[in-house]
Amino acid sequence: MRAITDSLKGNFDRGWEFLNELIKVCPDSVWTKKGGGFVFWQQLYHCFFCVSLFVLPKDSEPQPGPWGLDVAKFKSEPTTAPSKEELKTYADKKKAEADAWIATLDDAKLTEENAGLSARFGAPMNNAMALAIMSGHSSYHIGSCDAVLRDNGEKGVM
């Protein structure tokens, strides 16, 4: 049975649509502007990169994306910006990674430990928590990027 899993996946998918919409609607003049302390596109990159934190097994470490681990983890500011197409390609790769993991779940597996996330967070986490936190994390950055757009006179996506 997958009723709960599919519901949680629907929430994740809806957030992912907003993330893609942010890439699409962001004008070039805002793409490299800061809001909330971070560059607009960097927040999206961070969000896409973090998918691996939620879905990789315990002994796997997330690989840095094309713009580096420090940029993905907000430890450094980007010196160059990707094109929207480049970031969209990376986003599609990460969505496929998330979808492949979600496809392995059913409602019974939601209560099983997510060993990778538990190890990375240093606290017990199950698959339901991983899926919910992954969706919530996306929502946070959607709001942050939406605020950057609005602060720069653009229409947001929410």
N, C-alpha and C positions, 0 to 999 in steps of 0.2 A: 504494500500500500504506500502511496506517495502523496496523499492529500496535503499533509503539512509541509512536506519537502517542496512540493510544487508551489504552494502558497509562498513559502520563503524565497523560492527561486523567482517567483513573479515579482516580488519586492526588489530583489537584486537586479533583475532584468530591467525594471522600470528605472532604477537609479542609473544603470548603465546607459540607457537611452538619453537621460539628462546629461551625462558626461559627454557623450558623443555630440549632443546638441550644443554643448558649450564650445567644443572644438569648432563646430560649424559656424556658430554665430559670432564668435569673438573676432572683432576687427583687428587687423594687424597692429593698429596703434595701441591696443590694450594687451596683446599677446605677451609682451615682455614687461608689463607694468606689475608693480607689487601691490598687494592688498593683503591685509592681515599678516604682514611680515614676509610674504613669499610671492614669487613671480607667478603670474596667472598660469602659464603652461606648466611650470614646475609642480604646482599643486595637482594638476591632472596626472602628470608623470608619476608623482608619488602615489597617487591613488591606484593607478594601474599596476605599478611595481608591487604594491603591498598585497595584491591578490596572492602572490606566491607565499607570503607569510601565513596565510590562512589555509592553503591547500597542499603545500608540500609536506612530504613525510618528515619524521623526526630527524633523520640523519642527512637531510638535504638542506642546503642553504640557498636562499634566493640569489640568483645571478644578477649582477648589475645590468640594467638595460643600457641602451645606446648612449645615454647621457650621464652615466656613472652612478655609482652607489651613493656617494656623498651628496649628490644633487637629489637623488631619489629619497634619501633620508633627511633632507633639509639640513645637512651638516655643512654644506657650502652653497654659494650662489652660482647659478649657471653663468658661464661666460659667453655661450652661444645659445641660440634657440633653434629647435627643430622646426621644420615646416609643419603645417597642420596635417598634411598627408603622412609625414613620417610618424608623428605622434599617433595618428589614427591607425596606422599599420601596427604599431606597438600595442595599442589598446586592443585591437582585434586579436592579437596573439594572446594577450592576457585573458581576454574574455573566453577564448577557446580553452585555456588552461582551467579557468573557473568552471566552465560548463562541463568539461571532462570529469572534474572532481565531483560536481553536483550530480552527474549522471550515475555515479557509483553509490549514491545515497538512496535510502528509502526511509520511511518514517521510523522504523525500528533502529536504523543505524544513526539517527539523529542523536540518540542518547549515548552513543559510544564515544569514548575518549578520542579527541583529535590530538594524537601524540605530538605531532609537529608543532601545532599552535601552543599546546601545553608547555612544551619545552621552550619555545621562543618567548612566551609570556611569563614563564615561571610560576604558573598556576594551573590547576586542572581546568581543562576546557573540553567540551564535547562538540560534536559536529553541528548541532543546532546553534550553539553559541558562536561557532566559527562563521556560520552562514549569516547569522543575525549581525554579528560585529562587522563582517565584511560589508554588508549592506549599509549599516549605520556609518561606517567610515566613509563610504562613498557619499552618503547624504551630507555629512559634515563638509566635505570638500566641494560638493555641488553648491551648497549655501555660500561658502567662502568665495568661490569663483563668481557666483551670481552677484554677490555684493561688489566685487571688483568691477564687473560690467556696469552695474547701476551707479557706482561711484564715478564712473567715467562717462556718464550720460547715455549709456546703452540700455536697451531692454534686456532684462534677465530672462532666464528660461523657466523660472518657477513662478 
